[in-house]
Amino acid sequence: MRLFEEPYLDVNTAADWLDVEYATANRLVGRLEDDGLLEELTGNDRNRFYRASEIFEVINEPIDQLR
């Protein structure tokens, strides 16, 4: 549910949120990216930053469009 509060993250953030090791968080983030739930924004091989794009779009959509 943290993604609804903060739709941007890196692997270190995910590790902190989930209280898991970096390697575990990296695998989980990779799976979410493969499933299309996270979008990698930097294009880097290291120090990657992700966005939960669909969540980001919904929480930033004007209220009148949600009705």
Residue frames as a rotation matrix with the C-alpha (Angstrom) as fourth column:
MET 1
0.557 0.830 0.000 0.00
0.830 -0.557 0.000 0.00
0.000 0.000 -1.000 0.00
ARG 2
0.043 -0.620 -0.784 2.97
0.439 -0.693 0.572 2.32
-0.897 -0.369 0.242 0.34
LEU 3
-0.721 -0.333 0.608 2.93
0.679 -0.159 0.717 2.79
-0.142 0.929 0.341 -3.44
PHE 4
0.259 0.877 0.405 -0.33
0.860 -0.400 0.316 4.71
0.440 0.266 -0.858 -3.06
GLU 5
0.793 -0.059 -0.606 1.43
0.382 -0.728 0.570 7.14
-0.474 -0.684 -0.555 -0.74
GLU 6
0.132 -0.856 -0.500 4.75
-0.577 -0.477 0.663 7.22
-0.806 0.200 -0.557 -2.60
PRO 7
0.901 0.351 0.254 4.53
-0.030 0.635 -0.772 5.89
-0.432 0.688 0.583 -6.18
TYR 8
0.569 -0.797 -0.202 8.28
-0.493 -0.135 -0.859 6.44
0.658 0.589 -0.470 -6.74
LEU 9
0.815 -0.332 0.474 10.94
-0.327 0.411 0.851 4.14
-0.478 -0.849 0.227 -5.34
ASP 10
0.036 -0.813 -0.581 14.32
-0.852 0.279 -0.443 2.54
0.522 0.510 -0.683 -5.77
VAL 11
0.189 0.033 -0.981 15.38
0.100 0.994 0.052 -0.92
0.977 -0.108 0.185 -4.62
ASN 12
-0.833 -0.522 -0.183 16.77
0.250 -0.059 -0.967 0.40
0.494 -0.851 0.180 -1.32
THR 13
-0.592 0.707 0.387 13.41
-0.799 -0.578 -0.167 2.00
0.106 -0.409 0.907 -0.56
ALA 14
0.337 0.719 -0.608 11.59
-0.604 0.661 0.447 -1.24
0.723 0.217 0.656 -1.38
ALA 15
-0.252 -0.516 -0.819 13.99
0.342 0.744 -0.574 -3.15
0.905 -0.424 -0.011 0.90
ASP 16
-0.973 -0.089 0.212 13.25
-0.143 -0.490 -0.860 -0.72
0.180 -0.867 0.464 3.74
TRP 17
-0.237 0.968 0.084 9.48
-0.938 -0.250 0.239 -0.83
0.253 -0.022 0.967 3.19
LEU 18
0.541 0.494 -0.681 9.43
-0.450 0.854 0.262 -4.64
0.711 0.165 0.684 3.13
ASP 19
0.412 -0.510 0.755 12.18
-0.854 0.073 0.515 -5.16
-0.318 -0.857 -0.405 5.73
VAL 20
0.901 -0.193 0.388 14.08
0.300 0.924 -0.236 -7.52
-0.313 0.329 0.891 3.43
GLU 21
-0.083 -0.996 -0.041 17.63
0.410 -0.072 0.909 -7.71
-0.908 0.059 0.415 2.08
TYR 22
-0.172 -0.092 -0.981 18.58
-0.645 -0.742 0.183 -5.71
-0.745 0.664 0.069 -1.01
ALA 23
-0.949 -0.266 -0.170 18.82
-0.301 0.597 0.744 -8.84
-0.096 0.757 -0.647 -3.21
THR 24
-0.561 0.818 0.130 15.29
0.736 0.564 -0.374 -9.91
-0.379 -0.114 -0.918 -2.28
ALA 25
0.171 0.611 -0.773 13.91
0.124 -0.791 -0.599 -6.43
-0.977 0.007 -0.211 -2.92
ASN 26
-0.510 -0.444 -0.737 15.75
-0.655 -0.355 0.667 -6.30
-0.557 0.823 -0.110 -6.24
ARG 27
-0.968 0.196 0.155 14.09
0.248 0.833 0.494 -9.56
-0.032 0.517 -0.856 -7.35
LEU 28
-0.199 0.961 -0.191 10.67
0.783 0.038 -0.621 -8.34
-0.590 -0.273 -0.760 -6.23
VAL 29
0.054 0.150 -0.987 11.04
-0.285 -0.945 -0.159 -4.98
-0.957 0.290 -0.008 -7.98
GLY 30
-0.833 -0.424 -0.355 12.17
-0.466 0.193 0.863 -6.82
-0.297 0.885 -0.358 -11.11
ARG 31
-0.740 0.628 0.242 9.06
0.655 0.754 0.047 -8.98
-0.153 0.193 -0.969 -11.01
LEU 32
0.142 0.808 -0.572 6.82
0.497 -0.558 -0.664 -5.94
-0.856 -0.190 -0.481 -10.60
GLU 33
-0.258 -0.315 -0.913 8.60
-0.600 -0.689 0.407 -4.30
-0.757 0.653 -0.011 -13.53
ASP 34
-0.991 -0.127 0.033 8.18
-0.063 0.679 0.731 -7.46
-0.115 0.723 -0.681 -15.66
ASP 35
-0.423 0.905 0.046 4.47
0.862 0.418 -0.288 -7.51
-0.280 -0.082 -0.956 -14.78
GLY 36
-0.356 0.228 0.906 4.13
0.587 -0.700 0.407 -3.88
0.727 0.677 0.115 -15.87
LEU 37
0.624 0.623 -0.472 3.34
0.744 -0.288 0.603 -2.54
0.239 -0.728 -0.643 -12.41
LEU 38
0.437 -0.567 -0.699 6.56
0.218 -0.687 0.693 -0.53
-0.873 -0.456 -0.176 -12.14
GLU 39
0.889 -0.208 0.409 8.24
0.364 -0.223 -0.904 1.55
0.279 0.952 -0.123 -14.82
GLU 40
0.122 -0.926 -0.358 12.00
0.869 -0.074 0.488 2.09
-0.479 -0.371 0.796 -14.70
LEU 41
0.902 0.395 -0.174 12.68
0.312 -0.876 -0.368 5.80
-0.297 0.277 -0.914 -15.28
THR 42
0.456 -0.785 -0.421 16.44
-0.344 -0.591 0.730 6.27
-0.821 -0.188 -0.539 -15.46
GLY 43
0.917 -0.152 -0.370 17.58
-0.307 0.325 -0.894 3.88
0.256 0.933 0.251 -18.18
ASN 44
0.016 -0.955 0.296 20.61
-0.978 -0.077 -0.194 3.09
0.208 -0.287 -0.935 -16.01
ASP 45
0.060 -0.100 -0.993 22.00
-0.029 0.994 -0.102 -0.35
0.998 0.035 0.057 -15.20
ARG 46
-0.503 -0.260 -0.824 22.63
0.810 0.193 -0.554 0.83
0.303 -0.946 0.113 -11.63
ASN 47
-0.854 0.166 -0.493 20.88
0.207 -0.761 -0.615 3.25
-0.478 -0.627 0.615 -9.29
ARG 48
-0.715 0.649 0.261 17.58
0.357 0.017 0.934 2.69
0.601 0.761 -0.244 -11.05
PHE 49
-0.837 0.541 -0.083 14.47
-0.255 -0.519 -0.816 4.57
-0.484 -0.662 0.572 -10.02
TYR 50
-0.795 0.591 0.139 10.94
0.551 0.607 0.572 3.33
0.253 0.532 -0.808 -10.60
ARG 51
-0.730 0.680 0.077 7.40
-0.668 -0.684 -0.293 4.66
-0.147 -0.265 0.953 -10.74
ALA 52
-0.605 0.699 0.381 4.12
0.578 0.715 -0.393 2.86
-0.547 -0.018 -0.837 -10.24
SER 53
-0.998 0.019 0.062 2.73
0.031 -0.705 0.708 4.63
0.057 0.709 0.703 -13.30
GLU 54
-0.329 0.944 -0.010 -0.91
0.417 0.154 0.896 3.54
0.847 0.290 -0.444 -13.13
ILE 55
0.173 0.337 -0.925 -1.15
0.984 -0.094 0.150 4.48
-0.036 -0.937 -0.348 -9.46
PHE 56
-0.688 -0.517 -0.509 0.62
0.492 -0.848 0.196 7.78
-0.533 -0.115 0.838 -10.15
GLU 57
-0.882 0.379 0.281 -1.84
0.094 -0.442 0.892 8.60
0.462 0.813 0.354 -12.94
VAL 58
0.011 0.950 -0.313 -4.90
0.679 0.222 0.700 7.77
0.734 -0.220 -0.642 -10.84
ILE 59
0.143 0.062 -0.988 -3.84
0.945 -0.305 0.118 9.78
-0.294 -0.950 -0.103 -7.79
ASN 60
-0.709 -0.442 -0.549 -2.97
0.275 -0.891 0.361 12.76
-0.649 0.105 0.753 -9.98
GLU 61
-0.624 0.583 0.521 -6.13
0.640 -0.001 0.768 12.65
0.449 0.812 -0.372 -12.06
PRO 62
-0.812 0.395 0.429 -8.53
-0.490 -0.862 -0.133 15.56
0.317 -0.318 0.893 -11.51
ILE 63
-0.778 0.534 0.330 -11.46
-0.069 0.450 -0.890 14.60
-0.624 -0.716 -0.313 -9.28
ASP 64
0.063 0.897 -0.438 -14.09
-0.706 -0.270 -0.655 15.47
-0.706 0.351 0.616 -11.90
GLN 65
-0.146 -0.181 -0.973 -12.63
-0.904 0.424 0.057 12.87
0.402 0.887 -0.225 -14.29
LEU 66
-0.965 -0.256 0.058 -13.06
-0.253 0.853 -0.456 10.10
0.067 -0.454 -0.888 -11.72
ARG 67
-0.382 0.900 0.209 -16.86
-0.426 0.030 -0.904 10.39
-0.820 -0.435 0.372 -11.68
